[in-house]
Amino acid sequence: MSSFSAFVSVAQEMQTVRDLCDRAPAGLRKDAARLHLGDAEKAVTEHRDADCLRSLSAAVAALE
């Protein structure tokens, strides 16, 4: 059951970051965040949750 909870957490974090990227104004920061989001999506399809979360954190940092 804990692996399911971890999956939900990663999925929720992915959706949150997608929403942040969608609402961000166009520009270099949004472009950088989109690159990190793409890396996160690739990592999640390869079942590398830790890498996914790192990429999501980098995406959020790029938007700040």
Gaussian input, Z-matrix of N, CA and C with variables (Angstrom, degrees):
# hf/3-21g

backbone

0 1
 N
 C     1     B1
 C     2     B2     1     A1
 N     3     B3     2     A2     1     D1
 C     4     B4     3     A3     2     D2
 C     5     B5     4     A4     3     D3
 N     6     B6     5     A5     4     D4
 C     7     B7     6     A6     5     D5
 C     8     B8     7     A7     6     D6
 N     9     B9     8     A8     7     D7
 C    10    B10     9     A9     8     D8
 C    11    B11    10    A10     9     D9
 N    12    B12    11    A11    10    D10
 C    13    B13    12    A12    11    D11
 C    14    B14    13    A13    12    D12
 N    15    B15    14    A14    13    D13
 C    16    B16    15    A15    14    D14
 C    17    B17    16    A16    15    D15
 N    18    B18    17    A17    16    D16
 C    19    B19    18    A18    17    D17
 C    20    B20    19    A19    18    D18
 N    21    B21    20    A20    19    D19
 C    22    B22    21    A21    20    D20
 C    23    B23    22    A22    21    D21
 N    24    B24    23    A23    22    D22
 C    25    B25    24    A24    23    D23
 C    26    B26    25    A25    24    D24
 N    27    B27    26    A26    25    D25
 C    28    B28    27    A27    26    D26
 C    29    B29    28    A28    27    D27
 N    30    B30    29    A29    28    D28
 C    31    B31    30    A30    29    D29
 C    32    B32    31    A31    30    D30
 N    33    B33    32    A32    31    D31
 C    34    B34    33    A33    32    D32
 C    35    B35    34    A34    33    D33
 N    36    B36    35    A35    34    D34
 C    37    B37    36    A36    35    D35
 C    38    B38    37    A37    36    D36
 N    39    B39    38    A38    37    D37
 C    40    B40    39    A39    38    D38
 C    41    B41    40    A40    39    D39
 N    42    B42    41    A41    40    D40
 C    43    B43    42    A42    41    D41
 C    44    B44    43    A43    42    D42
 N    45    B45    44    A44    43    D43
 C    46    B46    45    A45    44    D44
 C    47    B47    46    A46    45    D45
 N    48    B48    47    A47    46    D46
 C    49    B49    48    A48    47    D47
 C    50    B50    49    A49    48    D48
 N    51    B51    50    A50    49    D49
 C    52    B52    51    A51    50    D50
 C    53    B53    52    A52    51    D51
 N    54    B54    53    A53    52    D52
 C    55    B55    54    A54    53    D53
 C    56    B56    55    A55    54    D54
 N    57    B57    56    A56    55    D55
 C    58    B58    57    A57    56    D56
 C    59    B59    58    A58    57    D57
 N    60    B60    59    A59    58    D58
 C    61    B61    60    A60    59    D59
 C    62    B62    61    A61    60    D60
 N    63    B63    62    A62    61    D61
 C    64    B64    63    A63    62    D62
 C    65    B65    64    A64    63    D63
 N    66    B66    65    A65    64    D64
 C    67    B67    66    A66    65    D65
 C    68    B68    67    A67    66    D66
 N    69    B69    68    A68    67    D67
 C    70    B70    69    A69    68    D68
 C    71    B71    70    A70    69    D69
 N    72    B72    71    A71    70    D70
 C    73    B73    72    A72    71    D71
 C    74    B74    73    A73    72    D72
 N    75    B75    74    A74    73    D73
 C    76    B76    75    A75    74    D74
 C    77    B77    76    A76    75    D75
 N    78    B78    77    A77    76    D76
 C    79    B79    78    A78    77    D77
 C    80    B80    79    A79    78    D78
 N    81    B81    80    A80    79    D79
 C    82    B82    81    A81    80    D80
 C    83    B83    82    A82    81    D81
 N    84    B84    83    A83    82    D82
 C    85    B85    84    A84    83    D83
 C    86    B86    85    A85    84    D84
 N    87    B87    86    A86    85    D85
 C    88    B88    87    A87    86    D86
 C    89    B89    88    A88    87    D87
 N    90    B90    89    A89    88    D88
 C    91    B91    90    A90    89    D89
 C    92    B92    91    A91    90    D90
 N    93    B93    92    A92    91    D91
 C    94    B94    93    A93    92    D92
 C    95    B95    94    A94    93    D93
 N    96    B96    95    A95    94    D94
 C    97    B97    96    A96    95    D95
 C    98    B98    97    A97    96    D96
 N    99    B99    98    A98    97    D97
 C   100   B100    99    A99    98    D98
 C   101   B101   100   A100    99    D99
 N   102   B102   101   A101   100   D100
 C   103   B103   102   A102   101   D101
 C   104   B104   103   A103   102   D102
 N   105   B105   104   A104   103   D103
 C   106   B106   105   A105   104   D104
 C   107   B107   106   A106   105   D105
 N   108   B108   107   A107   106   D106
 C   109   B109   108   A108   107   D107
 C   110   B110   109   A109   108   D108
 N   111   B111   110   A110   109   D109
 C   112   B112   111   A111   110   D110
 C   113   B113   112   A112   111   D111
 N   114   B114   113   A113   112   D112
 C   115   B115   114   A114   113   D113
 C   116   B116   115   A115   114   D114
 N   117   B117   116   A116   115   D115
 C   118   B118   117   A117   116   D116
 C   119   B119   118   A118   117   D117
 N   120   B120   119   A119   118   D118
 C   121   B121   120   A120   119   D119
 C   122   B122   121   A121   120   D120
 N   123   B123   122   A122   121   D121
 C   124   B124   123   A123   122   D122
 C   125   B125   124   A124   123   D123
 N   126   B126   125   A125   124   D124
 C   127   B127   126   A126   125   D125
 C   128   B128   127   A127   126   D126
 N   129   B129   128   A128   127   D127
 C   130   B130   129   A129   128   D128
 C   131   B131   130   A130   129   D129
 N   132   B132   131   A131   130   D130
 C   133   B133   132   A132   131   D131
 C   134   B134   133   A133   132   D132
 N   135   B135   134   A134   133   D133
 C   136   B136   135   A135   134   D134
 C   137   B137   136   A136   135   D135
 N   138   B138   137   A137   136   D136
 C   139   B139   138   A138   137   D137
 C   140   B140   139   A139   138   D138
 N   141   B141   140   A140   139   D139
 C   142   B142   141   A141   140   D140
 C   143   B143   142   A142   141   D141
 N   144   B144   143   A143   142   D142
 C   145   B145   144   A144   143   D143
 C   146   B146   145   A145   144   D144
 N   147   B147   146   A146   145   D145
 C   148   B148   147   A147   146   D146
 C   149   B149   148   A148   147   D147
 N   150   B150   149   A149   148   D148
 C   151   B151   150   A150   149   D149
 C   152   B152   151   A151   150   D150
 N   153   B153   152   A152   151   D151
 C   154   B154   153   A153   152   D152
 C   155   B155   154   A154   153   D153
 N   156   B156   155   A155   154   D154
 C   157   B157   156   A156   155   D155
 C   158   B158   157   A157   156   D156
 N   159   B159   158   A158   157   D157
 C   160   B160   159   A159   158   D158
 C   161   B161   160   A160   159   D159
 N   162   B162   161   A161   160   D160
 C   163   B163   162   A162   161   D161
 C   164   B164   163   A163   162   D162
 N   165   B165   164   A164   163   D163
 C   166   B166   165   A165   164   D164
 C   167   B167   166   A166   165   D165
 N   168   B168   167   A167   166   D166
 C   169   B169   168   A168   167   D167
 C   170   B170   169   A169   168   D168
 N   171   B171   170   A170   169   D169
 C   172   B172   171   A171   170   D170
 C   173   B173   172   A172   171   D171
 N   174   B174   173   A173   172   D172
 C   175   B175   174   A174   173   D173
 C   176   B176   175   A175   174   D174
 N   177   B177   176   A176   175   D175
 C   178   B178   177   A177   176   D176
 C   179   B179   178   A178   177   D177
 N   180   B180   179   A179   178   D178
 C   181   B181   180   A180   179   D179
 C   182   B182   181   A181   180   D180
 N   183   B183   182   A182   181   D181
 C   184   B184   183   A183   182   D182
 C   185   B185   184   A184   183   D183
 N   186   B186   185   A185   184   D184
 C   187   B187   186   A186   185   D185
 C   188   B188   187   A187   186   D186
 N   189   B189   188   A188   187   D187
 C   190   B190   189   A189   188   D188
 C   191   B191   190   A190   189   D189

   B1=1.4491
   B2=1.5217
   B3=1.3090
   B4=1.4578
   B5=1.5218
   B6=1.3343
   B7=1.4589
   B8=1.5272
   B9=1.3386
   B10=1.4627
   B11=1.5168
   B12=1.3135
   B13=1.4661
   B14=1.5193
   B15=1.3174
   B16=1.4635
   B17=1.5165
   B18=1.3188
   B19=1.4617
   B20=1.5182
   B21=1.3125
   B22=1.4619
   B23=1.5191
   B24=1.2973
   B25=1.4567
   B26=1.5261
   B27=1.3217
   B28=1.4575
   B29=1.5290
   B30=1.3126
   B31=1.4638
   B32=1.5257
   B33=1.3206
   B34=1.4620
   B35=1.5218
   B36=1.3114
   B37=1.4677
   B38=1.5264
   B39=1.3267
   B40=1.4623
   B41=1.5321
   B42=1.3231
   B43=1.4632
   B44=1.5270
   B45=1.3103
   B46=1.4607
   B47=1.5252
   B48=1.3174
   B49=1.4652
   B50=1.5304
   B51=1.3215
   B52=1.4740
   B53=1.5251
   B54=1.3265
   B55=1.4650
   B56=1.5244
   B57=1.3361
   B58=1.4693
   B59=1.5244
   B60=1.3139
   B61=1.4660
   B62=1.5186
   B63=1.3125
   B64=1.4602
   B65=1.5282
   B66=1.3250
   B67=1.4680
   B68=1.5152
   B69=1.3255
   B70=1.4633
   B71=1.5285
   B72=1.3448
   B73=1.4682
   B74=1.5309
   B75=1.3064
   B76=1.4632
   B77=1.5245
   B78=1.3097
   B79=1.4522
   B80=1.5167
   B81=1.3191
   B82=1.4576
   B83=1.5217
   B84=1.3184
   B85=1.4676
   B86=1.5233
   B87=1.3167
   B88=1.4635
   B89=1.5312
   B90=1.3337
   B91=1.4585
   B92=1.5309
   B93=1.3297
   B94=1.4644
   B95=1.5240
   B96=1.3218
   B97=1.4649
   B98=1.5209
   B99=1.3170
   B100=1.4709
   B101=1.5307
   B102=1.3344
   B103=1.4610
   B104=1.5276
   B105=1.3244
   B106=1.4664
   B107=1.5299
   B108=1.3083
   B109=1.4621
   B110=1.5295
   B111=1.3103
   B112=1.4650
   B113=1.5185
   B114=1.3335
   B115=1.4631
   B116=1.5221
   B117=1.3307
   B118=1.4686
   B119=1.5209
   B120=1.3230
   B121=1.4618
   B122=1.5240
   B123=1.3236
   B124=1.4607
   B125=1.5336
   B126=1.3253
   B127=1.4652
   B128=1.5289
   B129=1.3145
   B130=1.4604
   B131=1.5258
   B132=1.3234
   B133=1.4651
   B134=1.5182
   B135=1.3316
   B136=1.4660
   B137=1.5350
   B138=1.3246
   B139=1.4790
   B140=1.5248
   B141=1.3282
   B142=1.4683
   B143=1.5246
   B144=1.3222
   B145=1.4616
   B146=1.5231
   B147=1.3180
   B148=1.4660
   B149=1.5291
   B150=1.3335
   B151=1.4645
   B152=1.5222
   B153=1.3166
   B154=1.4639
   B155=1.5237
   B156=1.3112
   B157=1.4601
   B158=1.5259
   B159=1.3309
   B160=1.4693
   B161=1.5290
   B162=1.3238
   B163=1.4647
   B164=1.5177
   B165=1.3151
   B166=1.4710
   B167=1.5172
   B168=1.3151
   B169=1.4651
   B170=1.5267
   B171=1.3199
   B172=1.4618
   B173=1.5330
   B174=1.3106
   B175=1.4719
   B176=1.5213
   B177=1.3212
   B178=1.4706
   B179=1.5241
   B180=1.3354
   B181=1.4618
   B182=1.5255
   B183=1.3219
   B184=1.4672
   B185=1.5277
   B186=1.3176
   B187=1.4572
   B188=1.5247
   B189=1.3084
   B190=1.4753
   B191=1.5032
   A1=111.15
   A2=118.72
   A3=119.81
   A4=111.82
   A5=118.70
   A6=119.66
   A7=110.36
   A8=117.62
   A9=120.91
   A10=110.01
   A11=117.80
   A12=121.28
   A13=110.73
   A14=116.93
   A15=120.18
   A16=109.67
   A17=118.03
   A18=121.83
   A19=110.44
   A20=116.73
   A21=120.02
   A22=109.49
   A23=117.55
   A24=121.39
   A25=111.01
   A26=117.81
   A27=121.56
   A28=109.49
   A29=116.88
   A30=120.71
   A31=111.09
   A32=116.43
   A33=119.88
   A34=110.76
   A35=116.55
   A36=120.77
   A37=110.20
   A38=116.75
   A39=121.32
   A40=110.04
   A41=116.94
   A42=120.24
   A43=111.22
   A44=116.72
   A45=120.88
   A46=110.93
   A47=116.68
   A48=120.46
   A49=110.46
   A50=117.40
   A51=119.81
   A52=110.21
   A53=116.21
   A54=120.33
   A55=111.13
   A56=116.86
   A57=120.59
   A58=110.98
   A59=116.60
   A60=120.20
   A61=110.99
   A62=116.56
   A63=119.93
   A64=111.91
   A65=116.60
   A66=120.81
   A67=113.53
   A68=117.56
   A69=121.01
   A70=109.97
   A71=115.90
   A72=118.62
   A73=110.34
   A74=115.60
   A75=120.90
   A76=109.83
   A77=115.53
   A78=120.01
   A79=111.76
   A80=114.75
   A81=120.40
   A82=112.96
   A83=116.44
   A84=119.43
   A85=111.18
   A86=116.34
   A87=120.24
   A88=109.85
   A89=116.90
   A90=120.63
   A91=110.94
   A92=116.08
   A93=120.43
   A94=110.86
   A95=116.67
   A96=120.43
   A97=110.54
   A98=117.52
   A99=121.60
   A100=111.08
   A101=117.27
   A102=120.08
   A103=110.62
   A104=116.21
   A105=120.05
   A106=110.66
   A107=117.08
   A108=120.78
   A109=110.38
   A110=117.04
   A111=120.78
   A112=111.68
   A113=116.61
   A114=120.49
   A115=110.67
   A116=116.40
   A117=120.86
   A118=110.82
   A119=116.63
   A120=119.85
   A121=111.00
   A122=116.45
   A123=120.26
   A124=110.34
   A125=116.01
   A126=120.09
   A127=111.67
   A128=117.39
   A129=119.68
   A130=110.58
   A131=118.01
   A132=119.22
   A133=111.52
   A134=116.38
   A135=121.52
   A136=111.70
   A137=116.36
   A138=123.54
   A139=112.37
   A140=116.24
   A141=121.54
   A142=107.42
   A143=115.20
   A144=120.98
   A145=113.10
   A146=117.37
   A147=119.75
   A148=110.62
   A149=116.84
   A150=120.28
   A151=110.89
   A152=115.81
   A153=120.50
   A154=110.40
   A155=116.78
   A156=120.84
   A157=111.54
   A158=117.29
   A159=120.57
   A160=110.35
   A161=116.44
   A162=119.79
   A163=111.19
   A164=117.00
   A165=119.96
   A166=110.93
   A167=117.21
   A168=120.87
   A169=110.70
   A170=116.22
   A171=120.16
   A172=110.72
   A173=117.05
   A174=120.73
   A175=111.20
   A176=115.73
   A177=119.60
   A178=109.84
   A179=116.71
   A180=120.43
   A181=111.27
   A182=117.08
   A183=120.24
   A184=111.58
   A185=116.90
   A186=120.51
   A187=112.78
   A188=117.75
   A189=120.64
   A190=111.58
   D1=-31.90
   D2=-178.46
   D3=-67.05
   D4=-32.28
   D5=178.13
   D6=-67.17
   D7=-34.17
   D8=175.96
   D9=-65.70
   D10=-41.76
   D11=178.17
   D12=-62.75
   D13=-39.06
   D14=178.38
   D15=-65.81
   D16=-40.21
   D17=178.96
   D18=-62.38
   D19=-44.67
   D20=179.30
   D21=-61.63
   D22=-40.08
   D23=179.40
   D24=-62.13
   D25=-44.55
   D26=179.25
   D27=-65.31
   D28=-42.60
   D29=179.47
   D30=-63.54
   D31=-41.07
   D32=178.81
   D33=-66.04
   D34=-41.86
   D35=179.03
   D36=-63.97
   D37=-40.86
   D38=178.52
   D39=-60.27
   D40=-44.51
   D41=-179.36
   D42=-66.20
   D43=-39.64
   D44=178.74
   D45=-61.31
   D46=-45.29
   D47=-178.66
   D48=-69.50
   D49=-37.66
   D50=175.27
   D51=-58.52
   D52=-44.68
   D53=179.19
   D54=-61.52
   D55=-42.79
   D56=177.62
   D57=-60.58
   D58=-43.26
   D59=179.86
   D60=-65.41
   D61=-40.41
   D62=-179.60
   D63=-63.88
   D64=-35.94
   D65=-178.02
   D66=-84.69
   D67=-13.36
   D68=-177.44
   D69=-70.34
   D70=146.43
   D71=176.87
   D72=-69.53
   D73=151.15
   D74=179.38
   D75=-60.60
   D76=146.80
   D77=178.63
   D78=152.09
   D79=-172.26
   D80=-176.96
   D81=-64.44
   D82=-37.93
   D83=-179.93
   D84=-64.00
   D85=-42.88
   D86=179.39
   D87=-65.84
   D88=-39.69
   D89=178.52
   D90=-61.78
   D91=-43.86
   D92=178.67
   D93=-64.56
   D94=-41.74
   D95=178.92
   D96=-63.20
   D97=-39.70
   D98=178.62
   D99=-62.61
   D100=-37.88
   D101=177.11
   D102=-62.70
   D103=-45.19
   D104=178.76
   D105=-65.81
   D106=-37.09
   D107=177.81
   D108=-63.93
   D109=-39.27
   D110=175.52
   D111=-62.08
   D112=-41.17
   D113=176.35
   D114=-62.46
   D115=-39.85
   D116=179.38
   D117=-65.05
   D118=-41.03
   D119=179.64
   D120=-64.70
   D121=-39.10
   D122=177.36
   D123=-64.97
   D124=-43.06
   D125=-179.46
   D126=-63.82
   D127=-38.46
   D128=-178.47
   D129=-69.92
   D130=-33.83
   D131=177.28
   D132=-70.26
   D133=-24.28
   D134=177.74
   D135=-94.09
   D136=9.31
   D137=177.43
   D138=59.67
   D139=37.97
   D140=175.82
   D141=-110.21
   D142=79.36
   D143=-174.35
   D144=-61.65
   D145=-39.72
   D146=-178.82
   D147=-63.15
   D148=-42.89
   D149=177.76
   D150=-65.66
   D151=-37.36
   D152=177.88
   D153=-60.92
   D154=-48.19
   D155=-179.05
   D156=-64.14
   D157=-37.20
   D158=176.59
   D159=-63.38
   D160=-42.91
   D161=179.29
   D162=-66.52
   D163=-37.64
   D164=177.32
   D165=-65.01
   D166=-39.93
   D167=176.74
   D168=-63.41
   D169=-39.91
   D170=178.03
   D171=-65.52
   D172=-36.53
   D173=177.63
   D174=-63.65
   D175=-43.87
   D176=178.98
   D177=-64.70
   D178=-42.20
   D179=179.02
   D180=-62.54
   D181=-36.25
   D182=179.08
   D183=-65.15
   D184=-28.91
   D185=-179.55
   D186=-80.81
   D187=-17.15
   D188=-176.39
   D189=-80.44

